[in-house]
Amino acid sequence: MSTPRQELLDLVSELSFERKHVVLSSGKESNFYVDCKQTLLSPDGMALTGTVLVDEWQRQGLDIDAVGGPTLGADPMTCAFVLQARRRGIKIPGFFIRKEAKGHGTMAFVEGTKGMTPGSKVLVLEDVITTGGSSIRCIGHLRDAGFEVVHLFCLVDRKEGGREAIEAAGVPVTSMFTRDDFMGASEA
């Protein structure tokens, strides 16, 4: 019998993983690309992602008050998590972190904070980690806003130093999948 985690891996492999030459946002060249939005924006992908993330959160017993991550990659992950938690009777608000501070009104980087108070414990979500740079920036914005970042979940860790950089910034990382799941350990 297939598990939600295996079903999600199969879907990410089918919809999001490609062997091709690309230049990543970090400037590094790679022989593969993972576009998780293709999976996250499909009905089955969104449902499975929410299930897998909430299962992992509950398995680890993390004490959190809110969940979210950088826009655009983590937006569907956040919505899937919030909805799946609610289906289980748990109300966890979501938030989004802007790439740039809002140019008017609150001038905030973090959106959706009405359900949060200073000191709230948050879980950060990322679709793909490469160098960890965007995650570390988001962690900084959350800390500057007075929130405690307790953990980071990512769908795919490219295993290119991102996990280590994020953990060096004081945030543990759990990857649902790594490049090895798509390429095999001998190619990774």
N, C-alpha and C positions, 0 to 999 in steps of 0.2 A: 504494500500500500504506500502510495506516495505521500510525502509530508508537504505542508505549505512551503517550507523552506526549499525543498527539492523542486516543487512546482515553480517557485519564483526563480530559482537558478535556471531552470529550463527556459523560462520566458525571457529572462535577461539575456541568456545565450542566443536565443532566437531573434529577439527584437533590438537588442542594444549593443551587442558585441560584434566588432568587425575587425578582421585582420587587414590592415591597410596602413600606409605611411601617412602620418599626421604630425603636425606641429601643435603641441598642447598649449594651453593658456600660460603655462609656466615658461614657454619658450623651448622646452625640451622636444626632441623628435622621438617618435615612438612607432613601432610596427603594429600597434593595435589601438583601437579606439572603443570606448564604452560610453554610449549616449543613453544614460539611464532614463532620460525623459521619454524616450520611445516606449519603454516599459511602464514607467510611472503614470503616463497619461492614457494607458489602455485600461479598460474596465477591470480585466482580470489582474493586471499588474498592480493597479492601485489597491484592489481588495487584498491581494496576497502580500503586498508590501506592508499594509497596515497590520495584517495578522502577524507577519513575521516580526515586525518591530515591537509590537505590543507583547507578543510571546516572549521575546528576548528581554524586554524591560521587566516583565513579571518574573521571569526565570532568575534574573539577577537581583530582584528585590530592591531596585534603586528607588530611593526616596526623592521624588521630584514634584514640583508644583506647576511646571509648564514645559512645553516642548516646542522646538522650532529650529530654524537654521537660515542659512543665507538664501536670499532670493536669487535665482529662479530654481536652482536644482532641488532645494529642500522644500519648496512650497507644496508640491503634491505629496511628498512624504509626510509633511506636517499634517496636512488635511486628512490623509489616510490614517495616521496614528490617532489623531483626535477622535475621528469617527469610530474607529475600531475600539478604542478605550471606552467611548460612550456606549457602544453596543454591549460592552461587558459591565455597564453600570458605573463606570469610573469617569469622572469629569476632570479632564486635564486640558487646560486652555493651551492654545497654540500662539506662536509669534513668528514674525518674519524679520530678517535682518537685511536692511537695504545695503546696496553697494556704496551709496553716497547718502549723506544725511538729507532728510527731506528739506527742500528749498524754501518751504513756507510753513506756517503754523508752528508745530512743535519742534521742527528742525531735528527730529529724532532719527537715529539709525534703526532702532528697534520698534516695530509696529505690533500692536496687539497686546499692549501691556496693561490694559484695564483690569484683567484678571490676575495681575501679579502685584506683589508688594516688594519693597526693598528687602533684599536678602532671600528672595525666592530662589529655590533650587531648580536649575533647568537642565534639561537634556538637549544637547545640540545634535541635529541630524545633518548629514551630508550625503549627496548621491555618490560622488567619486572623490577619493583622496589621492593626490599625487605628491606634491611637496608639502601640503598642509598649510600653505600660506593663507588661503582664504578662510580656512577654519580658525587659524590663529587670530586673524583680524576680527572675525565674528566673536570669538571668545573675549577679545579685548573690548569690543563694543558692549558686550553683555556685562562684563565686569565694571566698565565705566558707568553703566546704568544702574549698578548696585545689585546685580544678580550673581548668584553662585553657580558656576558651571560645574556640574558633578560628573558628567560623562559625555562622550560623543559616540554616536552610532553612525556608521556609514554603510552604504550598500556594497560598494566595491572599493577595496584598497589596492591600488596599482603596485604597492610594495616598492615605492621609489623614495622612501624617507619621510613621507608625510606622517605616518603613525608615530614615528620616533620624535618628530618635531612637535607634534601636538602633545604627546606625553611629557616632553621636556618642558612644555608650558604648563604642566600640572593637571592635565585632563586625560583620564584613561580613555582608551579607544576600543570599541568592539566593532569588528567588521563582519558583516553578514557573509561576504564573499571576498576572495582575493583574486589576483591575476592567475594564480595557480588553478583556480576552479575553471578557468576558460582556456588556458594555454597549456596546462600540465606543468608539473614541477620541473621537468627537464628543459622546457623552453623558457621558463620564467627567470 
